[in-house]
């Protein structure tokens, strides 16, 4: 079978020439050349393409519907008979929130890829909403209280969130002894994070700075700028070594919020349960899992 057929299927799965290039470890220019070669051989245009996004032509969509199951079947057959191909194989697209992905997913990927060398991983770190089905994402890890319907969900852990500040800030501004006392303090939050809905209380107000970055909020809290509501996975190290201390410890963020893996309810690639199991094991002893 022409390998350009498999590349075509993977380019469509990745959603862009650049995404397909990463999966195949080729340059975008080479992927574009091979797609043009396939179109020339078939005598029909398959893709409307740019370096970032692509859409299928009517002929391309019809061709993809015919070819994709054949490629999937061929790869499954290879996996059944080849010791090398045993286990998850092929392209695998994952999206994760930026900070969580950098701190808690990326460090554990080398071990996963060493165990499953036939997986071609594409990892997107983004805090934007991603349409799992529409964007052809295999696994999305989200921190949410309301995962969307129609998807299979695996809850890794509760996302514990707590009020915290640096000792330097509290020494200067004083330690609040009630939720009402927070009105006299500087609050730190990224866009959309206020009001803070806590167990038994709601905190309204404005952030000292306007930012779309949760990492900026964390660094400003460490630098003594104010009080922040932070996830335990984000600040467990700073709480342990005293760079941050808890404020009003009887109040935490809503227990409904969890760290959740989402994927298609049926026909998910084998890499999905494999990565879920890998991460669950890697995170088992993390402080924020308790």
N, C-alpha and C positions, 0 to 999 in steps of 0.2 A: 504494500500500500504506500502511496506517495506520502512522505513525511510532511509535506506541506498541508495535507488535509488535517493532520493532528495539530499542526501549528495554527491553522485557521480556527479550529474548535477552541484552542486555548486562548487565542487572541480575543475571540468573542467572550469567553468566560471571564477573562481579565478586564474586559471593558475598554481597552485601549491598546494601541501598538506598543507603547512604552511598557504597559503591564505585561503583555505577551513577551516582550523582549526580556524582562526581568525573569519570568518563569523559565524561559529557554536559555537564559544567560547569553543572549545575542544583543547586538546593537539594534536600536529602533530602525535604523536605515536598512539593515539586513532583513528584518522582519517585513518591512514595507516592500523590499525587493522580492521576497518570496511570496508575499500575498499577490503582488502584481504578476508574478510568474504563474501562480495558480489561476488567476483570472484570465490570463492570456491563453492558458491551456484549455480552460473551459469555454472561452469565448463569451464571457459574461462578467459584468461587474458585481462583486459580492459585497463590498464594503464602501461606505462613505467614511473616510478616515482623516484624522488629524493626529498630531503627536500625543494628545491628551485624551480624546474621546473618539468613539466611532459608533456608527449605526449600520445595521445591515440593510442592504437593498431588499426589495421584495424577493428577488431571485436568491440573494444571500440567505435570507431567513428560511426560505424553502429548502435550500441546499443544506443549511445547518441542521434543520430538523431531521433530515435524512442521514447525515454523516455523523452527528454527535453520538447517537446510540451505537453506531458501529465502532467508533473510536473507544468508547467506554467499554464495550464488549471485548474488544481486542486487548485493552489494558487489563481487564479482569481475567481474561484467559491467560495472559502472560503471568499475572500474579499467582494464579493457581498452579502453574507448572514450574515456575522459576524460583529457586531459592533466593536469588538476588532480589527479585521483584516482590517476594513475599511481604505482606504488610502494606500499609498505605503507600500509594504511588500517585504521581501526576500533580497537576496544579492544585494549589490550596490557598485560598484567599481569606485572610483574617483581618478584622478591624478591632481596634482597642482604643479606649481613651488615652490621650497623649501621655499624661504623667504616669498613670497606672501601667501603661504599656512599656514605658521607658524603665520604670523601677522594678516591675514585677513580672513582665512577660519576656522582654528581650533577654535578660540574663539567663533564662531557662531554655531558650530556643536552640543553642548549640547542642545540648544533650539530646533534644528531640530530633534534630536533623541528623545527628550522628547515628541515632537509633534507626531512623527511617530515611536513608540517603536518597531514596527514589522520589521523595516528596519535593515539589518545587514550590516553595513558600513565597507568598506575597503578603507583606504585613503593612497595613495602613494605620498610622497613629493619627487619630482625629477626634476632636470633641464635638464634631457636627453629627447630626442624625444621619444614619446611613440606612437606606432601604435594603434590607437583607435580601429579599427576593428580587426586587427590581435591579439592584446593583450586582447581582450574582455573587453575593458574599457567602462563603461556606460557613464561617463562624464569626459571630460578633460578640465580643465581651462588653457588657454595659453595666453601668452602676445606676440602678433605677429602682423605683418602687412599683412601676407599672410596665412590665414588659409587654410588647405588642402581642395581640392575639394572632393565631394562625402559625405560630412558630413553636418548635420544641425548645424548652428552657431547662438549663441545669444551673441550680443555685450553688455557687461555690461557698459563699459565706454571707453573713450579714455585713453590711457596710457601716460599722460603728463610727459615729462622728461626735466629736467633743469640742467644747470651747477651750481654747488654750492661748497662752501669751508667754512672752519671754520674762524671766525674772527681772530684767532691767526695766521693762515697761511697767510691771506691777510695782516695782520699787518707786518709780517716778509718779505713776498715776493712782496707785492704791489698788487693792484687790476688791472687786465688787462682791457684796455679800447677798445680793438678790438680783433677780432678772431685771427689776425696775432700775437698779443702779447702773445698768449698762448704758442708760441714756447719757450718762456723764463720761462715757469712755469712747475711744476711737475704735470703730469696727472695721474689719478688713474682709472683703468678699469680692469675688469676681461677678461679672454681669449675670443677673438672673438668679443669684444665690440668696439674696435677701428678699423677703423676710426669712429668718431662720425658724423652721418649725421643729420644735423640740418636744420631748416627752413632757407634757404638762405645761408648756409655755410656748409663746410665739414672740420672737424678737424682731421688731421693725427698726428702721433707721437707714442711714446711708453709709456706704463705704467711704473710708478716707480717700481712696483713689478709685478711679474707674478703670477697670482692666478686664480683658477677656481671658486672662491667664490665671489659672489656679496656682501655677508654680510661682508667679509673682506674689500672690497672696501669702503663700508659705514662706517665701524668702523675706517678705516684709515683716511677718510675724516673728521670725527668727531674729530680725534686726531690731526688734523692739518698737515697731510702729503702732501696734494695737492688739486687739483681741480678734481671733479668727475661729471659725467653726471648721475643723479639719477632720478628714477621715483618718482612722487609726493607721491604715496602711501607709499613709503619707507622712505621719509624724511620730510613729512608734519609736524610731531611733532617737529623735530629739527629746521625747518625753523620758526615755530611758536614761539618757546622759545629762538631763537637766537643762538643756538649751531652751526647752519649753516646759511649762507646767500647766496642769489643768486648772480651769476657772469654773466655778459653780459645778462641781463634779456630779451633783445629783441630776443634772440636766444633760441629755444627749440627743442627737438627731433621731428622727423617726426610725423605729426598728423595722419598718416596712421596706426600707431601702436595702437592696442586696447587690452583690457582685454576681452577675448572671451571664452564662453563655447561651447564646441564641443561634439556632440553625434551622434549616428547612425540616419540616416534620417527617418527611420521607425521603429516601434516596440520598441521604447525606453521604459524602465521601468517607472512606474509612479513616482518613486523617482527622476527622472531627472528633469521634470518641477517643481516638488515640491522644490528641492534644489535650482534650479535657482531662483524661486520666493522668497525663504527664504533669499538667499544671496542678491538679489537685494534690498529687503526691509531693510536688516541689514546694507547695505552699502549706503543707500539713502542719509544720511546726512554727509557721510565722506567727508573730504576736497578734496580728490583726485577725487571725482565724479563730481565736478563742472568744 
